[in-house]
Amino acid sequence: MQHTEHLPTSFPWRTSTVVVGAVAIVELVALIAIGAAQLAPQRVHTKAAAVTKPTLHTVANVRHIRRSPRTRCGLATASLCSC
């Protein structure tokens, strides 16, 4: 014997389905807008970019010291080397 549950016909199925569908569409549009805002490139204000000019880095005068040539053993003078 099969028993089925009888639901009252007065419940507005169609209205509730349309309301739930509308809420889902609003949520989808909001998520797409948030995702597009997060993935969009950041814009730099032109006034802020004009104020901060790129600085040129200059190299200070460097004095190079010439070293004496080394032998195979690493000593600077050949008189100390026994190689």
Buried (B, 14 or more C-beta within 10 A) or exposed (E): EEEEEEEEEEEEEEEEEEEEEEEEEEEEEEEEEEEEEEEEEEEEEEEEEEEEEEEEEEEEEEEEEEEEEEEEEEEEEEEEEEE
